[in-house]
Amino acid sequence: MSDSQSPQDMRIIPTARPAKAVFDWFSQAFKLFSAFKLQWAGFILMVYACFFVLAMIPFIGELLISLILPGMFLVVASVQNNQQFVPARLFEGIKYHLKPLLHLFLINFGAALVASTLAVLVVGENAMSSGDAAQVLSFMGTMLVIYLPFMMGLAFAPALIVIDKLPAIDAFKMSFKGCFKNAISLTIFSVIIMFAFVIAMIPMGLGLLIMLPVMHCILFVMYQDIFRHKARFSISDYPNEQSGDDSDQDGSFMV
């Protein structure tokens, strides 16, 4: 499938899932995590330690993290479809889909810049440095409201790029549609996942060795349920060895 192929050509149709689907997402994600508990814990510890170091490098570090992280969807896909834990798949996103992932990073960077600039204009440029809790909260709240539509577009765009080979703009629009159709379910999910992370932080942060891989598994399950609800999910282990038949490539589906 070429990168120029549109979502309509692929016939990806975001599905509205009921609120109760949230519990199915968590249940399926825990099963994916449980299949390789130790491997997941060690893998997440190593990956996020590297991300912590990269985050100290202005701009370049953030760019590298955003290019590598989508590969998590492919790692989870191997666990589900092939019952194999393949850490090397983390780098397949940046290897095979560098251009659209770069475009997605630029969209995110521009959106954050616009949101912060508008928040400064609304609340005031000294809000964050004033030390006034009310002003700080007002600034953060304003920025969140402005950035929220972009968050919806960015939520599943990485998966739609590395699995469905969509261009960045098409992936962004498709992700937005999926999030909009599932606003209630995703709101419930967000509340639950925030509480889960708070609890995971209590035992000296050790719970994150479970919660972080579970979160990545949940995001994959959510993507699969919302965008692939009417078809069985399948993904090749080796994208560079795929045949010319588009229907068999990178988990693309006809629904």
N, C-alpha and C positions, 0 to 999 in steps of 0.2 A: 504494500500500500504506500503510495507516495505521500510526502508531507503536504502536498497541495490538495489532497483529497478532502472534501468538506465533510462536516458532520452529517449533512443530509445524504451524501453518497454512502456513508457508513451506516446510516439509519440508526444512530444512537439516540434513544428516546429516554430522557430522564423520567423516572417513575416516582410518583408521590407515595411514600411509605407511611403507614399509620404510626402513631406514637408508640404503640407497643413493640414496634420493630426495634426500638432502641435496646430493649432487653435481649432480643435475638442477636443484635450486633455484639453486645458484650459477651454473650454466651459463646458465639462462634469464635470470637477473638481469643477467649481464654483457651479454647480447644487448640487453636493454632499455636498459642504460646506453650501450652502444656506438652505438646508433642516434642519440643526441644528446649526444655526449661534452662538447662545449664548452658547450652550453646547460645541461647538468646541473651542470658545474663552477661556472659563473657563478651559477647559481640557488642552489646549496647554499652557496656563499660568502656571498651576500647574505642568505639566510634565516638561517643560523647566526650571522652577525654581529649580526643583529637579535635573535636569541634570546639571544645573549651579553649584550646590553644589557638586555633584558627580565629576565634572570635576576638582575640586580642589584636589581630592585625586589621587596621581600619580598612573598610571597603573590600579589600581583596579577600579577607577571611570570610566576610559575609557572603561574597560572591561564590567562593568555593563551597561553602556549606549549602547554599541554595542549589548548586549544581549537583552535588553528591547526594543530598537527602532524598530526592525522588526515587533513587535506586532502592529505597526501603520497600517500595511497593513490589518490586521484582523479587526481593528476598522473600517476602511473605507469600507471593504467588508460587514460588518454588515449594514452599512448605505445604501449601494447600493442594497444589495440583500434582506434585511429584513426590510428596512426602520426603523431601530432601531439604536440608538446611545448607544453602549455598551463599556464604558471605560475599564471594566475589561478584555477585549480581548487583551489589551496591554501586558498583562503578559502571554498570552497563548504561545507565541513564546518560551520564556525561560522555560516554564513549560513542553511543549511537544517536543521541538526541541533543547534542550540544547547542545547536543553533536555536531551536525553540525554547530550550531551558534558559538560554541567555536572554531571549526576548521576554520570557516570563519574569526573570529577575529585574529587567529594566521597567516592566510594567509595575511590579511591586515597589521598586525604588521610587518611581515617579509618583505612585499613589501615596506612599508614605510622606513624600516631600510636600505634595499638595495638601494632604490632611493636616500636617503639622503647621504649614503656612497659614491655612485658613483658621486653624485653632488659635494661632497667635493673633490674627486679625480680630477674631471674635472676643477672646478673653483678655488679650494684652500680652505684649512681649516679655513682661517681667513676671508672668504668672508662675513659671517653674522655679524662678530664683527668689521669689518673694518670701518663701518660708511659710506662707499662709496655706494651711491644709485645704481650705475651701477653694482657693484659687487653683491649687494644684489639681484637685479633683475635678474642678470645672474644666480645666484645660484638657485633662485626660479623657473626660467624658465627651467633650466636644470633638476631640480628635477621633475617638472611637466611633462616634455616630457618622462622621464623614468617611472614615476608613472602612466601615462595615460592608458597604456594597463591593468594595475591592476584595475584602476578605472572602466574601461569597464566591467571587470569581476565581480566587486563588486556591480555595480549599481543595478541590479535586483536579485542578488543572494539571499538576505534575503527573498524576496517574493517567489522565487522558493523553498526555504527551508521550510518556514512556511505554504505555501499554497499547493505546489506540493510535499512536503516531499522529495525533492532531497538531496542527500549527498552534502557536501560543495563543493567538487571538481567538481562534475557534475553541480551543480548550478552555480559555477564560470564560467565554460566553456560555459554553455548555455547562461548566461548573456553576455559573451563576444561576442558570435555569434550574439545575438540580437542587441547589440550595434553596432557591425561592419556592419550589414545589414542596420542599420538606422543611419549611421554616419551623413548624411546631416540633417536629421530631428532633431537629438539630438543636433547638433551644433546650429541650429536655436533656439531650445528650451533653450539651455544654455545661449545664448545671451539675449533672452527675459526675462528669469527668473532672470538674474543678474540685469537688469534694473529695474525689478519689485521690487526686494529686496532693491535696492537703494532708490526707491521712498517710499517704506514701512518704511524705516528708518527715513525719513524726519520729520514726525510729532511725534518727541520724541520716535520713535520706536513703536508707538502704532499700526502702520500698520502691524507689525509682527503678531499681534493677528489674522489678516486675512490671511496674506501671508503664514505663517507657516502651518496652517491646509490646505490651498489650495495647497501648495507644496506637502504635504503628499497625498492628494487626486489625484493630477496630477501623482505622481509616481505610484499609484495604477492603474490609468486609462492607463498610458503608458504600464505598465506590462501587463494589460489585453489586450490591443490592439496589442501589439507586439507578445506576447506568446499565446494569446487565441483568436486571430482574427477570427478564423473559427468556434468557438463554443460559446455557451451562457455560461457566467460565473455563477457558483453557489458554495456556500460554506456553510458548516454546522455551526450552532451556537455553537454546543458542540462537539468538536473533540473526547472527551473521551466516547461519546455515539454513535459513528458511527457504522454502520453495517459492516459486513465483506466484502461487495462488494466494491472493490477498486474504481470502476468508480464513486461512490457516495461520496468519502472521500475527504475532504479538497480542494474542488475546482479543482480536477484533471480532465482533459479532454481528450477525444479521438478526434483527428482532422483528 
